[in-house]
Amino acid sequence: ARGKSALLKLKRLILENEERFFQALEKDLGKSKMEAYASEIAVTLNEIDYLLRHLGRALRDRRVMTKPGSAARVSRRPYGSVLVMSPWNYPFQLALLPVAGALATGNGCFLKPSELAPVTSGLIAELAPKYFSKNEFAVVEGDGATAAALLDQNWDFIFFTGSERIGGIVAARAAKLRIPCILELGGKCPCIVDAESVNEVTARRIVWGKFFNAGQTCVAPDHVWVAASAAPKLLEELKKQIAMLYGEDPEKSRDYGRIVGAGHFHRLRSMLSDGQIYLGGRTDDATLFFEPTIITEPERSAPLMQEEIFGPILPILTWTDKDALLQELAAHPEPLAMYAFCDDRDLVRRLDNNFRSGAFCVNNVLEHVAKMSLPFGGVGNSGHGRYHGAASFETFTWSKVIYYKSGRFDFRLMYPPYNEKLINTLRRIRRWLP
């Protein structure tokens, strides 16, 4: 009952203030209303609806078959106090979607949103006490010092979404205090394209996935590996699709976002010298506009190819030999997602079977994140743990075993002193042992 009540309050908070959230997301990241609704509000509302539909069944105690004279059940219990630390790139969804999972399962939730999206962060902080008691859902704003102070508190569970570097700090702190935690990180998500798959649809999907939210998406295609023979054709198709989606001058497009802040903007601009600019490269310090950019012949040792780009720069690399390609991919840490636009079934099979990634998507990008029936998360370098839909019920609860046994009958062979001559008897009846 508590979880259902909290979810309904969260849904009301969103629906009754939707227009204000549109304005906040536009101010923080230049998001159009369509992009803000699809990637932030709709995804979060769909999660809440899923949790409401499945709440009763998912959290019901589960009886377990035991031996005669005993009975057992498994009960999902809330952790208690949950700290959610969210990032700036999707400051609404990545804050409130995990909050929904924590609230649905009966936890008290404490949110630390990113200070780099101050308008959205401030709005959530303003609205939370109007809909929730402090014991249900509270929000605290602040910078890195505030986050560090929060990590010194004795939480029952920590849910962190953000960079690999900060994730490592959170994990170390949680381990020291023996607090269970989930890390949703990032990484360089590769996109592999074979010659037969270079066409208009492939190019459009890559462009959409890469430049959605101005490239500031943890599961965006970070870079593309294309068969060398088809590279010129793919470059031309990508160029056409950028013009189709954002016009000849993307700066004037209402559907193209902006970089979140000056620090990130200058970091991205420094990467423009890490290869040959095929398309784009224009920037504006005043408005934080960064043109959709394609780079060829990227320097492998440069930051562009060593760090997660997290912006609207798409490096294009070429391959000729499948084995060499797979060897190159194997040299990098596990990404949050791997994408393949390939007709070559053998290549798809080898990419799927030989590499670890949070998700493996064929002929598409990003869409899996919005499917509430699918768990979302990373592996290895890209994080650990899952949430969304059914996975949220498991993530924000722990399993308690309740075991009952009759006091009328006692199996004497359980207790010392043991008669080793009876070992063969035990072998025959082991299935019926207590």
N, C-alpha and C positions, 0 to 999 in steps of 0.2 A: 504494500500500500504506500509506503514511504517513497519507494522508487517511482511509482506511477505518478504520484502527486508532484514530485520534483520535476519529472519530465514534462508534465503538462504546464508547470510554471515556466520552464525554459522555453517551451514552444510559444507560450503567450508573450514572453519577453521578446522573442524574435519577431513574431507576426505583428505585434503592436508597435514595433519600432523599426520596421523594415526600411522605410524611407530614410531614416536617420543613418542606418547602417550603409545604405547606398552612398550617401553623402560622405560618410567617414572613409569608406574604401576608395572613393574617388580622390579625396584629399591626400590620403596616405600613399596610394600607389597608382593614381590615375586610372583606376579601373572603370570601364564602362558599366552601365547598369546590367546589360546582358551578361557580361563576363562575371560580374560580382554575384549575380543571382545564381548562375549555373555552377560556378566553382566554389562559392562560399555558402550562400543561404540555402539553396536547394539541397545540396549534399548534406548539410547539417540537419535540415528538416526531415529528409529521407531517413537519416540515421535514427532520429527521435521516433519517427513513425514505426520503423522496424523494431526498435527496442520496446515500444509500447505493445505492439502486436504479439511479441514473443516473450514478454516479461514473465508471465505466469508459468509457462511451461519450462523456460530455461532455468529458472531459479527454484523450481520445485524439488524437494528432496527425492533422491533416487534410491529405490530399494535395490539391494544386492543379494543375489542368491547365496545362501550359506548352508552349512551342514545342519542336520536335525539337532534341535536343542539350542540353536543360536539364531540370531537375526542381525542384519546390518543395513545401514543406509548411509548415503553420502549426501552431505548438506553443503550447498554453496553459501559461504558467509562473506559479507563485506569486510575489507581490510580495516576500515575505520576512517582515518584521516588521510586523504589523498592530495598530494601536491602535484599540480599540472603546470609545467613550464612550457610556454608556447612561443613560436617564432613570429617574424614580421611578414613573411611573404604571403601567407594566407591568414591574416591576423584574426579573422572571424572564425573560419572553419577549423583551423588547427588549434584554436583555443576552446571553442564550444563543443566540438565533436567528441574529444576525449572527456570533457566535463559531462556530457550526456551519458557516456558509458559509466563513469564513476557514480553519478547520481542515480542512474537506473538500478544499480546493484546495491543501493542503500548506504553508500559512503557519504561522509562529509567532504566537500571538495574546496580546495584553496587554489586559486588561479594566479599565476604570475605571468601576465602577457608581456610581449616585447615592447620596450620603450621606443623602438625604431618605427613603430606604426602608432604614434601617440593619439591620433584622433579616434581610431577604432578602440584602442586600449582604454582610453578615457571614457568612451561611451559605455563599454562593458562594465567598467568600474562604477560608473554612475548608476546604471540600471540594476545591477545585481541586488543591492540592498532594498530596492523597491519591490522585488518579487520574492526574495529569499531571506530567511533568517541567517545570521552569521554562522550558525552551526551547520546549515545546509550548504551554502555556497558563498564564499567570500573572495574578493579580488584585491590584490595589492599591486600598485604600480611602482616602478623604480628601475634603476640601472643594474649593472653587474654587481655592485656592492650589495644591493637589496637581494639579488639572487643568491649571492654567497651567504648572506645572513640567513636566508630561508633554508639553505642546505645544512645549516648547523642545527636546525630543529629536528626533533625526533618524530618524523612522520611515519605512518604505517606503510605508505607506498608512494613512489615517485614516478611520474610519467613525464618524460622529457622529449621534446621535438626540437631539433636544431642542428648545429654543426657538429662534425666529428670531434673537433677540439674541445668544445664545451661539454659534449657528451661524455668524453673521457673523464673530465673533472667531476661531472655529476655521478658517473659510475663509481669512481674512486671514493667519493664522499659517502655514497650509499653503502658501498661495501664496508667501509670503516664502521658505519653505524648499524650494519646488518639490516638495511632496509631494502626490500625487493624493489626493483625498478625496471621500467621499460624505456628503451632508447630508440627513437625514430630519427635516424640520421640521414645521410645523403650518399654522395659518391658520384663518380663519373659514369653515367648510364650510356653505354655504347649502343649504336644503331647500325646493324649490318645489312647491307643491300647487295643482292647479286644482280648480274647484268639483266636477267630476264624480268626483274621486278621494277626496273626503272621506267616509270610512267607518270602520268599526271596525278593519279590518286596517291601513289606513294609519296610524291613530292609534296602534295597538299597536306597530307597527314603529318609528315615530318615538320613542315613549316608551322602548322597549327600547334603541334606539340612543343616545338622549340620556342616559339615566340609568344605563346599564351602567357599572360602576366609578365610580358617583357623578358621571358626566359627565366624568371625567378621562381622556378618550380623544382622541387627535389627530384621528381621523376621525369623531368624533361630530357629528351635526347641530348646528351652532353656533346657528343661528336658522332660523325657518320663515317663508317668504313664502307666504301663502295667499290665494286669490281672495277679495276682500272679501265677496262675497255668501254665501260658505260659512264665513267666519271663526267666527261664533257656534256653528255645528254642530261645527267642528273643535275648538274650545275645550271643548265639552261632551264630545266623544269622548275627548280627551286626559285630561280629568279622570277619566272612567270608567276608562280604561286604567291610569292611575297607581294608582287604588284596586284594580284587578284584580291588578296585578303586585306591588304593595308593601303592600296593605292600607290601611285607613283611617288607620292611624298608621304611616308608613314607618319611624319610629324603632325600632319593635318587629320590623320585618321582618329575618329572617336573610339575606335576599338583597339587601339594600341596603347599600352600602359607606359608608366615611367619607372625609373630606377628609384629605389626606396630612399636613398640618402646620398650625400656627397662622398662619404668614405667608400661606399660600395661602388659608386659611379666612377671614381678615380681609379679604383682597383681594376675595374673592367676596362677602362680606357688604356691603362698601361699594357693590357694584353693585346692590343691592336697591332703592336710591333712584333708579335710572336709568330708571324707568318705573312703570307701575301693576301691582301684584301681583294677579294673577287667582287664583292658587292657590299655597299653600305659603308659604315665607318663614321658617319656624321654624328656629332654629339652637341649638346647644348648645356653648358654648366648651369645656366639660370633656371631652366625648366626640368633638368635631369632627363632630358630626352636622349635616348641612345638608339640609333637607327638599327633595324635588323641587319646583321652583318654576317657574311660568309667569308671564311678564311681558308685558303688552300696552302699546301705545303707548310703546315705548322711545325715549328721547332719542337721536337719531342721532349727536350729537356727543359723547355720554358714553362712558366706558370700556367699558360693556356692549356697545356697537356698534362700538367702534374697536379693541378688543383681543380676542384669542382668549379666550373665556370659560373653557374648561377646567374646568367644574364644572356642577352640577345646576341651572342657570338657563336656561330656554328662552324667548327673546323671540319674540313672534308679531307679524309685520308683514303688512300687507294690500296687495294690488295689484288694479287694475281693468283696466289696459291692458297688453297684452303688450309692446309696444314700450317703454313707460315702464319696465316691470319689467326688461327686458333692458338698458336704459340704466343703470338703478340698479346692476344686478349688475356691469356692465362697469367701474364706478367703483372696484371693489375689487380687491386683489391676488389672484393665482391661489391657490385653496385646494388642500388635499391631496385633497379629494373634493367633488363636487357631487352632490346628490341630487334626484331629480324623481319625484314621485307625480302623474303626469299621464296622462289619456286623450287629451289634445290632441297628436296626432302632430306637428303643425307646431311646437308649442312645444318638444317633446322634441328635434326635429331641430335647431332653432335653438340650444337650450341646448348640445347636443352639438357642433355645428359652429362656433359663434361664441365659445366660451369654452375657455380652457386650464385644466385641473385634472389632478391626479394620477390621478384616476378619475372616471368619470361613471356613476352607478348609477340605474337606473329601477325604481321600486316596491320598493326595498329600501335598507338601510343596513348598514354595517360588514362584511357577510358576505364581500365580495371580499377582505378582508385575510387571511382564513383559508384561502383557496384557494391551495395551493402551486403550482398550475399557472399562476398569474397573477403577473406582476411587481408589486412594490409600491414606491411612491415618489412624490415630488412633482415640481413643475415651477415654475420661476421663484421666487416668494416662498416657496413651500412646500418648496423643496429641489431637489436634483438627484441622479440616479442611481437605480438599481433593485436590489432583492434579492428573496429568496424563490425557491425552486425553481431553475429553469434560469438565472434572472437572477443568482443568487448565484455560479454557476460563472463567469460573465462578469465580475461585479463584482470578485471577489477574485483575478483572474488578469490577466495582460497577454499579448498575442499576439506571439510571436517568429516571424519569417519565416526559414526555412532554405532557401537557394537554391543549387542546384548547376548548373554548366554545363560542358559538355565542352571540353577544351582542344585538341581535334583540328581544329575548324573555327572560323574567325574571319571575321566579316562585315566586309569591308574598308570598306564605305560608312559604317560607324559613325564612322570616325576622320577627323580633318582631315589634309590640306587637303581641304575639301569641294568637290565639283564641282556647282555650282548648276544645271547643265544637266540633272542627273539628278533634279531635283525631281519631274517628272512620273512618272518611273519609281518613285520612292518612294511617290507617291500610289497607284499601282496595286498595290504590294506591301505597303502599310502593315500589313495584317492579319498578315503573316508576319514583320514586323520583330522583332528580339530584344526 
